[in-house]
Amino acid sequence: MKHFVHRAPPRGLVKNFAFRACGGETHIHKLTKTDRFTGSSLKKTPMNADSPKQRATPPDSGKFHLPNLPLAWWQAQAAERDGGHGLCNIPMKAPKTVKYIVAGLALSSFALAPSLRAQTTEVFFVGANASQNILYDQASNVLNGGTITAAISSTNSTVRDYTGTIAGQPSLGTVTIHFSLLGGIEGLQDLANQNDELTAGGTGLAPTVVVSSASPGAVGLSASGFTVLGPTLVVPYAFIIYPAAPLMAGVTNLTQRQAAYLEGAAGTNSAGSLPISFFGGTSTNPIYLVARNTASAVRTETDANIYFTGTISTWTTNSAGQPVPDPSGGQSSGSNVRALVKAIGNAIGTVAASDISSDTPLAYEGVPYSITNVENGTYPLWGFENYYYNTGNGAPSAAQYQVITNFFSGVTNATYQTTSSLFVGNFAPLSGMQVTRTTDGGPITLITY
């Protein structure tokens, strides 16, 4: 079997097809994109053997010819591929955003007619995982044109791909929405620097838009390079304890000074241990902190709200289940924080409200956590979530911006924010906010005053 692959045609169009001569018959095979573009990702699409417009063969066959490709070229390509054993061994990159229609293909030149190209739109959301369930829900709502296909990374469930169409917006074609929700801070940094993040399919792509309750300025990035679309919702934060931890009885509230002290001195060190009794309990055993990592907006916003700027003392467990300083500087998700708070027992964790689950949130400055207290301004641990995209390099195309605004409209819909079971109790609706703030962790003021 010989393989004939045009590897460097003008404008890079015909390179998305492989030509195979097999048993005197030649087929065109369309190349498609998968997780990692291996040989197994070649999709075989035999053409009609009776139609010269759908058939391509080497010049020595006496059939339809590709222009300007002499026999020597075909022979050289075949020789180069002799080590292969079938079509699946032809490595070739697939296009990132454009798939090509093969039916009726006329190989009279290297350029394909624009009418034969199937439009696709890809948008890559990166950033905060506090609102991940809202984003997945909106992906299903936005892609309302028919069947939706989804892929979830085997190594991180916050890395996902959703593909479908949008009713009433045919110019967008097939729309793929990627998510890599590894943290708002990491997302802002990757967007600013146009660093690739991996999609669920394993493809490295630069972010299109960041979801974050932390602002660029909060992590030392210039706001001038970003356009803000927001706010989308309000993310409350909380300090939590495991409700069945016997040593934590009596720990019900943190003042700002206690919270800052906890973050900087939790656990044990050369000076001794920070006792539970300092925080309202009766035990002199040490108290530990389990915090989010520096990629997380939860970490940045919690620190901003309690005015903590030092080196954090956050803990994890070793193989024996004993508390040890966290070498990673914090956890990548709220669920990991909860698991460690339970495992350690005498520990306090920091999470977004959507990750409280069955744990007990502590009051802050004497005010219990509740959505009502966030709305009226008495509970201050919260931040506005926004969408950020670049204004220069990496700015979204018109098609991408349309998808982003579809998301924004769905998430900010007042009915959705007050009735969705994914939203109510986990986030504060914009329509209910009586207060506002203009900086991360900054002063809270009445909207009506």
TORVEX-965345 format. One line per field, with one value per residue (C-alpha): residue number from 1; residue in one letter; x, y, z. Coordinates in Angstrom, 2 decimals, decimal comma. Each point is the difference from the previous one (the first is absolute). Example, Ala and Ser with C-alpha at 12.3 -4.5 7.8 and 13.67 -1.06 7.14 Angstrom:
<pts>
pos = [1|2]
code = [A|S]
X = [12,30|1,37]
Y = [-4,50|3,44]
Z = [7,80|-0,66]
</pts>
This chain:
<pts>
pos = [1|2|3|4|5|6|7|8|9|10|11|12|13|14|15|16|17|18|19|20|21|22|23|24|25|26|27|28|29|30|31|32|33|34|35|36|37|38|39|40|41|42|43|44|45|46|47|48|49|50|51|52|53|54|55|56|57|58|59|60|61|62|63|64|65|66|67|68|69|70|71|72|73|74|75|76|77|78|79|80|81|82|83|84|85|86|87|88|89|90|91|92|93|94|95|96|97|98|99|100|101|102|103|104|105|106|107|108|109|110|111|112|113|114|115|116|117|118|119|120|121|122|123|124|125|126|127|128|129|130|131|132|133|134|135|136|137|138|139|140|141|142|143|144|145|146|147|148|149|150|151|152|153|154|155|156|157|158|159|160|161|162|163|164|165|166|167|168|169|170|171|172|173|174|175|176|177|178|179|180|181|182|183|184|185|186|187|188|189|190|191|192|193|194|195|196|197|198|199|200|201|202|203|204|205|206|207|208|209|210|211|212|213|214|215|216|217|218|219|220|221|222|223|224|225|226|227|228|229|230|231|232|233|234|235|236|237|238|239|240|241|242|243|244|245|246|247|248|249|250|251|252|253|254|255|256|257|258|259|260|261|262|263|264|265|266|267|268|269|270|271|272|273|274|275|276|277|278|279|280|281|282|283|284|285|286|287|288|289|290|291|292|293|294|295|296|297|298|299|300|301|302|303|304|305|306|307|308|309|310|311|312|313|314|315|316|317|318|319|320|321|322|323|324|325|326|327|328|329|330|331|332|333|334|335|336|337|338|339|340|341|342|343|344|345|346|347|348|349|350|351|352|353|354|355|356|357|358|359|360|361|362|363|364|365|366|367|368|369|370|371|372|373|374|375|376|377|378|379|380|381|382|383|384|385|386|387|388|389|390|391|392|393|394|395|396|397|398|399|400|401|402|403|404|405|406|407|408|409|410|411|412|413|414|415|416|417|418|419|420|421|422|423|424|425|426|427|428|429|430|431|432|433|434|435|436|437|438|439|440|441|442|443|444|445|446|447|448|449]
code = [M|K|H|F|V|H|R|A|P|P|R|G|L|V|K|N|F|A|F|R|A|C|G|G|E|T|H|I|H|K|L|T|K|T|D|R|F|T|G|S|S|L|K|K|T|P|M|N|A|D|S|P|K|Q|R|A|T|P|P|D|S|G|K|F|H|L|P|N|L|P|L|A|W|W|Q|A|Q|A|A|E|R|D|G|G|H|G|L|C|N|I|P|M|K|A|P|K|T|V|K|Y|I|V|A|G|L|A|L|S|S|F|A|L|A|P|S|L|R|A|Q|T|T|E|V|F|F|V|G|A|N|A|S|Q|N|I|L|Y|D|Q|A|S|N|V|L|N|G|G|T|I|T|A|A|I|S|S|T|N|S|T|V|R|D|Y|T|G|T|I|A|G|Q|P|S|L|G|T|V|T|I|H|F|S|L|L|G|G|I|E|G|L|Q|D|L|A|N|Q|N|D|E|L|T|A|G|G|T|G|L|A|P|T|V|V|V|S|S|A|S|P|G|A|V|G|L|S|A|S|G|F|T|V|L|G|P|T|L|V|V|P|Y|A|F|I|I|Y|P|A|A|P|L|M|A|G|V|T|N|L|T|Q|R|Q|A|A|Y|L|E|G|A|A|G|T|N|S|A|G|S|L|P|I|S|F|F|G|G|T|S|T|N|P|I|Y|L|V|A|R|N|T|A|S|A|V|R|T|E|T|D|A|N|I|Y|F|T|G|T|I|S|T|W|T|T|N|S|A|G|Q|P|V|P|D|P|S|G|G|Q|S|S|G|S|N|V|R|A|L|V|K|A|I|G|N|A|I|G|T|V|A|A|S|D|I|S|S|D|T|P|L|A|Y|E|G|V|P|Y|S|I|T|N|V|E|N|G|T|Y|P|L|W|G|F|E|N|Y|Y|Y|N|T|G|N|G|A|P|S|A|A|Q|Y|Q|V|I|T|N|F|F|S|G|V|T|N|A|T|Y|Q|T|T|S|S|L|F|V|G|N|F|A|P|L|S|G|M|Q|V|T|R|T|T|D|G|G|P|I|T|L|I|T|Y]
X = [0,00|1,29|-0,95|-0,12|-0,25|0,31|1,84|0,57|-2,50|-0,55|-2,27|0,00|-3,35|0,45|2,34|-3,07|-0,65|2,01|0,04|0,36|0,52|-1,20|-0,67|-0,14|-2,60|0,70|-1,90|0,02|0,09|-1,08|2,18|-1,81|1,14|-0,01|1,59|3,54|0,34|1,14|-0,43|-3,20|-1,62|-0,11|-3,58|-0,40|-2,36|0,02|-1,02|-2,20|2,38|-2,05|0,30|3,24|-0,81|0,10|3,00|3,72|2,72|3,68|0,86|1,06|-3,56|-1,28|-2,86|-0,74|3,20|0,83|1,78|3,75|0,75|2,29|0,37|3,33|-1,75|-2,52|2,77|2,01|-2,99|-0,73|3,63|-0,06|-3,05|1,19|0,70|-3,69|-2,49|-3,31|-1,78|0,06|3,74|-0,17|0,66|-1,42|-1,33|-3,68|-1,31|-1,08|-3,16|-0,95|-1,38|-0,36|-2,93|1,20|-3,15|0,28|3,64|1,58|3,77|0,62|2,18|1,34|-2,52|-3,37|-3,05|-1,15|-3,49|1,44|1,41|-2,07|0,21|0,95|0,41|2,16|-0,11|2,30|-1,24|2,66|0,16|-2,14|-1,48|-2,28|-2,71|0,83|-3,46|-1,56|2,32|-0,71|-3,73|0,28|1,94|-3,03|-2,33|2,08|0,51|-3,73|0,04|-0,17|2,24|2,87|3,10|2,20|3,46|1,45|3,69|0,94|2,38|-2,04|-3,77|0,15|1,59|-2,86|-1,07|-3,60|-0,86|-3,27|-1,79|-1,89|-3,52|-0,51|3,73|0,97|3,02|1,77|-0,17|1,03|0,91|2,47|0,21|3,09|0,39|3,18|-1,08|3,22|-0,26|-0,78|3,52|1,63|-2,57|0,72|3,73|-0,40|-2,33|2,34|3,01|-1,94|1,27|-1,63|-2,18|-1,09|-3,49|-1,74|1,24|3,61|0,47|1,90|-1,92|0,36|-2,98|-2,75|-1,66|0,66|-2,62|1,26|-1,18|3,48|0,95|3,24|1,30|-0,35|2,80|2,21|-1,33|-0,77|-3,72|0,65|0,52|-3,40|-3,60|-2,44|-3,43|-1,84|-0,78|-1,59|-0,78|1,20|2,26|-0,12|2,96|0,02|2,19|-1,26|0,44|-0,96|-3,20|0,85|3,51|-0,17|2,99|-1,60|-3,00|-0,35|1,69|-2,85|1,36|3,12|0,89|2,14|3,03|-0,58|-0,38|3,23|1,82|-1,30|1,24|3,48|0,58|-2,25|1,36|3,31|3,40|3,18|-1,87|-2,58|-3,57|-2,96|-2,68|-3,63|-0,91|1,09|-2,89|-2,73|0,54|1,17|2,78|3,65|0,71|1,30|-2,39|0,85|-0,93|-0,86|0,01|-0,36|3,14|1,32|-1,65|-3,38|-2,02|-1,48|3,47|0,65|-3,42|-0,05|3,40|-1,21|-3,14|1,87|2,95|2,55|3,24|2,50|1,21|-2,85|0,25|-2,15|0,01|-0,61|0,56|2,82|-0,31|-0,64|-2,84|1,89|-0,13|3,03|0,67|-1,45|2,92|-2,37|-1,02|-3,67|-2,66|-1,24|-3,71|-2,55|-0,77|3,65|-0,17|-3,09|1,62|3,07|-2,02|-1,83|3,19|1,89|-3,01|1,30|0,24|-1,62|-0,30|-0,60|-2,47|-2,50|-3,55|-0,81|2,50|-1,31|-2,13|-0,79|2,80|-0,68|0,79|1,34|-1,44|2,32|0,21|-3,06|-2,13|-1,14|0,53|-3,17|-0,92|-2,26|2,91|2,14|-2,75|-0,49|3,73|0,38|1,98|3,03|1,73|-1,02|1,07|-1,54|0,73|0,80|0,98|3,30|1,37|2,98|-0,32|3,09|1,79|-2,40|-3,15|-3,07|-1,30|-3,53|-1,25|1,74|-1,34|-3,52|0,37|1,45|-2,91|-2,46|1,57|-0,08|-3,68|-0,88|1,99|-1,22|-3,66|-1,89|-2,43|2,85|1,83|-3,05|-1,42|2,81|0,84|3,65|-0,02|-2,28|1,89|3,39|0,24|-1,61|-2,21|0,85|-3,62|0,10|3,19|-0,60|3,73|3,01|3,78|2,47|3,17|0,84|-0,80|-0,55|-2,55|-3,65|-2,47|-3,75|-1,10|-2,81|2,07]
Y = [0,00|3,47|3,24|3,28|3,02|3,54|1,48|3,64|1,40|3,73|1,57|-3,27|-1,25|-3,31|-1,15|-0,91|-2,99|-3,18|-1,83|-3,76|-2,33|-3,48|-2,90|2,24|2,19|3,40|1,55|3,40|-0,11|2,98|0,76|0,81|1,39|-2,14|0,01|-0,36|-0,19|-3,56|-2,27|-1,41|3,39|-0,24|-0,28|-2,06|1,63|-1,93|2,05|-1,08|-1,99|0,84|3,76|1,60|3,05|-2,22|-2,05|0,67|-2,33|0,26|1,13|-3,49|-1,28|1,93|1,36|3,44|1,95|2,52|2,89|0,55|-3,27|-2,13|-3,73|0,48|1,92|-2,80|-2,58|1,99|0,31|-3,71|-0,85|2,26|-1,81|-3,55|-0,63|0,35|-2,83|1,54|3,28|0,29|0,52|3,29|2,72|3,37|2,96|0,74|3,58|1,57|1,79|-0,95|-3,25|-0,52|-1,40|-2,77|-0,71|1,34|0,95|1,24|-0,37|2,37|2,19|0,09|2,56|-1,33|2,07|1,98|-1,44|-3,46|0,92|-0,83|2,89|-0,83|2,21|-0,87|1,90|-0,89|0,94|-0,26|1,12|-0,38|-3,35|1,42|0,56|-3,03|-1,55|3,26|0,00|-3,62|0,67|3,04|-2,00|-2,28|3,02|1,90|-3,00|-0,26|-0,95|-3,78|-2,78|0,95|-2,14|0,34|-1,20|0,09|-0,32|-3,26|1,88|3,09|0,29|3,79|-0,42|-0,61|0,48|0,55|-0,02|0,86|2,78|3,14|0,45|3,17|0,63|-2,20|2,15|-1,41|-3,50|-2,80|1,54|-1,58|1,43|-1,03|0,32|-0,17|1,22|-0,32|3,33|3,63|1,27|-2,56|0,83|3,73|-0,60|-2,41|2,36|2,96|-1,98|-2,06|-3,21|-3,19|-2,09|-3,52|-0,79|-3,25|-1,35|0,72|2,90|3,03|3,23|3,56|1,14|2,11|1,20|-0,26|-0,50|1,51|1,65|1,49|3,01|0,19|2,75|-2,26|-2,19|2,70|-0,03|3,22|0,47|1,89|-3,22|-1,41|0,72|-0,77|-1,49|-0,04|-0,43|-3,37|-1,04|0,33|-2,69|-0,25|-1,53|-1,80|-1,52|-3,52|-2,75|-3,65|-0,17|-3,29|1,04|-0,23|2,26|2,84|0,38|3,65|1,29|1,91|3,41|1,70|3,65|1,64|-0,14|-3,66|-0,90|1,78|-1,61|-3,43|0,40|0,99|-2,22|-3,08|-3,36|-0,48|1,59|0,59|2,36|-2,64|-0,36|2,27|-1,40|-0,58|1,87|3,31|-0,36|-0,76|-3,69|-1,59|-2,25|1,00|-2,25|1,78|1,34|-0,39|1,94|-1,63|2,68|0,19|0,39|3,19|-0,81|0,47|3,20|-1,39|0,26|3,51|1,35|-1,55|1,58|3,36|-0,08|-0,75|2,27|-2,81|0,58|-2,34|-3,53|-2,44|-3,02|-2,61|-3,72|-3,39|-3,57|-2,48|-3,68|-0,77|2,51|2,46|3,77|1,40|3,36|-0,05|0,00|1,21|3,04|-0,94|-2,10|0,17|-0,39|0,53|-3,70|-0,70|2,58|-1,68|-3,44|1,23|1,93|-3,25|-2,10|2,34|0,74|3,00|2,15|2,99|0,17|2,85|-0,60|1,71|-0,35|-2,43|-2,42|0,15|-3,13|-1,60|1,77|2,78|3,58|2,24|3,42|2,88|3,02|-1,35|-0,19|-3,47|-0,95|0,19|1,29|2,58|1,33|0,24|1,96|2,46|0,52|-1,30|-3,09|1,40|-3,10|0,15|1,20|0,79|-2,55|1,43|-1,17|1,37|-0,10|1,59|3,27|-0,52|-3,26|-2,88|2,12|-2,07|-0,04|1,20|-3,61|-0,74|3,21|-1,03|-3,27|1,85|2,46|-2,91|-1,41|3,37|0,50|-3,45|0,25|3,51|-0,72|1,06|-2,92|-2,47|1,50|-0,18|-3,39|-2,31|-2,65|0,32|3,69|0,53|-0,33|-0,18|3,51|3,35|1,22|3,40|1,10|-0,54|1,96|3,10|0,76|0,17|0,35|1,24|-1,83|-3,52|-0,22|3,78|2,15|-0,99|2,75|0,18|0,04|2,45|2,51]
Z = [0,00|-0,88|1,70|-1,80|2,28|-1,21|2,96|-0,93|-2,49|-0,41|2,64|1,94|-1,24|-1,79|2,76|2,03|-2,24|-0,46|-3,35|0,10|-2,91|0,88|-2,33|-3,07|1,69|1,49|2,89|1,63|3,77|2,08|3,01|3,23|3,34|3,15|3,46|-1,25|-3,73|-0,39|-2,95|1,43|-0,46|-3,78|-1,10|-3,15|-2,50|-3,30|-3,00|-2,87|-2,22|-3,10|0,37|-1,17|2,15|3,06|-0,99|0,00|-1,19|-0,79|-3,52|-1,09|0,36|-3,00|2,12|1,47|0,77|2,73|-1,79|0,15|1,77|-2,23|0,36|1,77|2,75|0,60|-0,01|2,50|2,30|-0,29|0,78|3,01|1,34|-0,77|3,67|0,79|0,12|-0,92|0,06|3,78|-0,05|-1,87|2,61|-0,86|1,93|-0,23|-0,28|3,26|-1,02|-3,54|-1,33|-3,74|-1,94|-2,31|-1,98|-3,56|0,49|-3,21|0,04|-2,86|2,21|3,51|1,19|1,14|-0,80|3,08|-0,36|0,68|3,38|3,08|2,46|3,59|3,05|3,00|3,30|2,89|3,49|2,70|3,60|3,10|0,98|2,71|-2,62|-2,13|0,25|-1,19|-3,02|-0,93|0,33|-2,26|-2,59|-0,28|-0,19|-2,56|-2,31|-0,65|-3,67|0,41|1,25|2,32|0,36|3,08|0,99|3,52|0,74|1,72|2,30|0,98|-0,16|-0,36|-3,45|-2,45|-3,61|-1,18|-3,71|-1,71|-1,83|0,99|-1,30|-1,99|-0,44|-2,97|-0,88|3,08|-1,47|2,34|3,36|2,40|3,50|1,93|3,77|2,06|3,42|1,98|1,81|-0,73|0,67|-2,26|-2,65|0,12|-0,27|-2,91|-1,84|0,48|-1,25|-2,55|1,59|-1,25|2,27|-0,90|-1,19|0,93|-3,32|0,96|-2,43|1,24|-0,67|1,26|2,10|-1,56|3,20|3,74|2,69|3,26|3,20|0,37|-2,10|-2,01|2,28|3,03|-1,36|-1,46|-3,57|-1,83|-0,50|-3,25|-1,94|0,90|-0,85|2,81|-0,60|3,27|2,68|-0,62|3,58|3,59|1,50|3,81|1,87|3,32|2,69|0,70|2,59|-0,04|2,10|1,72|1,12|3,83|0,66|-1,99|2,32|0,90|-3,17|-1,63|-1,03|-1,29|0,35|-2,68|2,28|0,86|-3,66|-0,96|2,95|-1,01|-3,58|1,08|3,04|-0,16|1,12|1,73|-0,44|1,96|2,32|0,92|-1,26|-0,54|2,34|-0,80|3,18|-1,56|-2,45|2,52|0,71|3,25|-1,34|0,09|-2,98|-3,10|-2,59|-3,69|-3,14|-3,35|-2,70|-3,76|-2,13|-1,57|-3,36|1,65|0,24|3,24|1,56|-1,33|0,92|3,48|0,70|-1,35|2,13|3,25|-0,92|0,12|-1,91|1,67|-0,70|0,42|2,30|-1,73|0,74|-1,56|1,19|-0,56|-0,85|3,66|0,15|2,18|-0,64|-1,84|-1,70|-3,51|-2,48|-2,73|1,99|-0,07|-1,67|-3,59|0,84|2,72|0,13|0,83|2,79|1,46|-0,11|1,87|2,60|0,75|0,02|2,35|2,21|1,92|-3,09|-1,67|-3,79|-2,47|-2,84|-2,27|1,31|-2,82|1,61|3,58|-0,54|3,39|1,89|2,48|-1,04|2,74|0,69|-0,86|2,30|1,76|-3,16|-1,11|-3,62|-2,09|-3,43|1,67|2,05|-3,11|-1,75|2,84|0,50|3,55|-1,05|-1,87|-1,39|-3,65|-3,43|-3,38|-2,70|-3,44|-3,46|-1,31|-3,54|-1,72|-1,87|-2,16|-0,75|0,54|-0,17|-0,88|-3,55|-0,72|0,05|3,30|1,53|-0,98|1,93|3,01|0,06|-0,29|3,17|1,73|-0,82|1,31|3,24|0,86|-0,75|3,13|-0,16|-0,33|2,99|2,24|-1,03|-1,14|2,59|-1,06|0,84|2,99|3,29|-1,69|-1,46|0,65|-2,85|-1,43|0,32|3,76|0,74|2,10|0,22|-2,27|0,09|-2,60|1,04|1,12|3,72|0,06|1,79|-0,31|-0,81|-0,52|-3,62|0,71|1,99]
</pts>
